[in-house]
Amino acid sequence: MDVHSYLIIYPFLLVAFFKVSDCSEVSIVGGKDVKKLEPWMVSIQKDENHVCGGILIKDQWVLTAAHCKHEPIKSVTVLIGTLSLSKTKGSQRVGILSFEHPKAYNNQTKRDDIMLIKLNKKVKAKPKKLPKKEQDFRPGTKCVVTGWGTKNSKVLQASDKLQMLDVTIVDKELCECFYKDELVITNDMLCTRNTEKNRGPCQGDTGGPLECKKNLVGVVSGSRGCGVPGKPTVYTFLSKKHIFWINNMLKKQFNRTTY
């Protein structure tokens, strides 16, 4: 099996709300190459093929989206410390011990689409700092989304080079208006868009980071289509609720290993 064949036969986004539609032929859909290595940026892989993005937040923990959970667990690894999926010299490939997501996670509504992955060992890489509290970024705020998402929705092939794209936060009520009866945008979600055609996250970008003013704000949950003007991308927001859940899970796991 070649590096990308798994991507072709297994779509990243599994429900109707996140169906493939009108992706352009460019990476992350209108993005540009990331030049500087971010040691905390993670490629989550099944059988060594990219399926989702992730964020290293502790030396043994990765933050991603709950819908990025794949089985069997022994087939899943994370690749840390690379800008390229093919040129991985100096990177670390690590196995997984467990997936942890909120009990309230709902794959249809995308409620609490957030997950922690515990790695099977501690890694030597600088993690991304979590916000201590919920941050208030108003509509119009410029942000950045990063990922190895597909270049072409028709073949579902990941971008070899890590991509980044400037996006803008949109009002939650406006976002919900775009999706109407498809999705309820809660206070634990966030939306962005790019007003230019064929610019936005696509398959394989889910689980990756949304940063505003270099602060981690959320993880990519999905969108209807890829880079479709007027159709915002939806993120799991690092709200007070989600920050509490993350810290509580890490504390529980620490206490388990202490005794």
Buried (B, 14 or more C-beta within 10 A) or exposed (E): EEBBEBBBEBBBBEEEBBEBEBBBEBBBBBBEEBEEBBBBBBBBBBEBBBBBBBBBBBEBBBBBBBBBBBEEBEBBBBBBBBBBBEEBEEBBBBEBEEBBBBEEBEBEBBBBBBBBBBBEEEBEBEBBEBEEEBBEBEBEBEBBBBBBBBBBBEEBBBBBBBBBBBBBBBBBEEBBEBBEEEBEBBEBBBBBBBEEBBBBBBBBBBBBBBBBEEBBBBBBBBBBBBBBEEBBBBBBBBBEBBBEBBEEBBEEBEEEEEE
